[in-house]
């Protein structure tokens, strides 16, 4: 991942949501953009609410977007 990539948080309930989609939370479906990186493991994400938060690589997932 790199600055400018769109990301989502990993689901709060983990792999359970694959078979139980009703377990997604509102935060799980929110899309953010990476605005800073600390090495290759920590990323600062800007969320639609305007909040900036740091996440480790395993807590956010890149979204594939076609241009």
C-alpha positions as a Markdown table, in Angstrom:
| # | Residue | x | y | z |
|---|---|---|---|---|
| 1 | Unk | 0.0 | 0.0 | 0.0 |
| 2 | Unk | 1.1 | 3.6 | -0.6 |
| 3 | Unk | -0.1 | 7.1 | -0.1 |
| 4 | Unk | -3.3 | 7.8 | -2.1 |
| 5 | Unk | -4.6 | 4.2 | -2.0 |
| 6 | Unk | -8.2 | 3.7 | -0.9 |
| 7 | Unk | -8.7 | 1.4 | 2.1 |
| 8 | Unk | -11.3 | -0.1 | 4.4 |
| 9 | Unk | -10.8 | -1.4 | 7.9 |
| 10 | Unk | -10.6 | -5.1 | 8.3 |
| 11 | Unk | -14.0 | -6.4 | 9.6 |
| 12 | Unk | -14.4 | -6.2 | 13.4 |
| 13 | Unk | -15.7 | -9.8 | 13.4 |
| 14 | Unk | -12.9 | -11.1 | 11.1 |
| 15 | Unk | -13.7 | -14.0 | 8.8 |
| 16 | Unk | -17.1 | -14.5 | 10.3 |
| 17 | Unk | -18.5 | -11.8 | 8.0 |
| 18 | Unk | -17.9 | -14.0 | 4.9 |
| 19 | Unk | -20.7 | -16.3 | 6.0 |
| 20 | Unk | -22.6 | -13.8 | 8.1 |
| 21 | Unk | -22.7 | -10.4 | 6.2 |
| 22 | Unk | -25.1 | -8.9 | 8.8 |
| 23 | Unk | -22.1 | -8.8 | 11.2 |
| 24 | Unk | -20.5 | -5.9 | 9.3 |
| 25 | Unk | -20.3 | -2.7 | 11.3 |
| 26 | Unk | -20.7 | 0.8 | 9.8 |
| 27 | Unk | -16.9 | 1.3 | 10.3 |
| 28 | Unk | -16.2 | -1.9 | 8.4 |
| 29 | Unk | -17.8 | -0.4 | 5.2 |
| 30 | Unk | -16.3 | 3.1 | 5.5 |
| 31 | Unk | -13.7 | 4.0 | 2.8 |
| 32 | Unk | -10.7 | 6.1 | 3.6 |
| 33 | Unk | -7.5 | 7.3 | 1.9 |
| 34 | Unk | -3.9 | 6.8 | 3.0 |
| 35 | Unk | -2.3 | 10.2 | 3.6 |
| 36 | Unk | 0.9 | 9.2 | 5.3 |
| 37 | Unk | 3.1 | 6.1 | 5.8 |
| 38 | Unk | 5.6 | 5.2 | 8.5 |
| 39 | Unk | 7.8 | 2.7 | 6.8 |
| 40 | Unk | 5.8 | -0.2 | 5.1 |
| 41 | Unk | 3.8 | -1.3 | 8.2 |
| 42 | Unk | 1.9 | 1.8 | 9.5 |
| 43 | Unk | -0.4 | 4.0 | 7.7 |
| 44 | Unk | -2.3 | 7.2 | 8.5 |
| 45 | Unk | -5.8 | 7.1 | 7.1 |
| 46 | Unk | -8.2 | 10.0 | 6.5 |
| 47 | Unk | -11.8 | 8.9 | 6.9 |
| 48 | Unk | -15.0 | 10.7 | 5.5 |
| 49 | Unk | -15.8 | 12.0 | 9.0 |
| 50 | Unk | -12.5 | 14.0 | 8.8 |
| 51 | Unk | -10.7 | 12.0 | 11.4 |
| 52 | Unk | -7.1 | 11.0 | 10.9 |
| 53 | Unk | -6.0 | 7.6 | 12.5 |
| 54 | Unk | -2.9 | 5.5 | 12.3 |
| 55 | Unk | -3.3 | 1.8 | 11.5 |
| 56 | Unk | -1.0 | -1.2 | 11.3 |
| 57 | Unk | -0.9 | -2.9 | 7.9 |
| 58 | Unk | -3.0 | -5.8 | 9.0 |
| 59 | Unk | -5.9 | -3.5 | 10.2 |
| 60 | Unk | -6.6 | -1.9 | 6.8 |
| 61 | Unk | -7.2 | -3.5 | 3.4 |
| 62 | Unk | -6.6 | -1.8 | 0.0 |
| 63 | Unk | -9.6 | -1.5 | -2.3 |
| 64 | Unk | -9.2 | -2.3 | -5.9 |
| 65 | Unk | -10.5 | 0.6 | -8.0 |
| 66 | Unk | -10.6 | 0.5 | -11.8 |
| 67 | Unk | -9.9 | 3.8 | -13.7 |
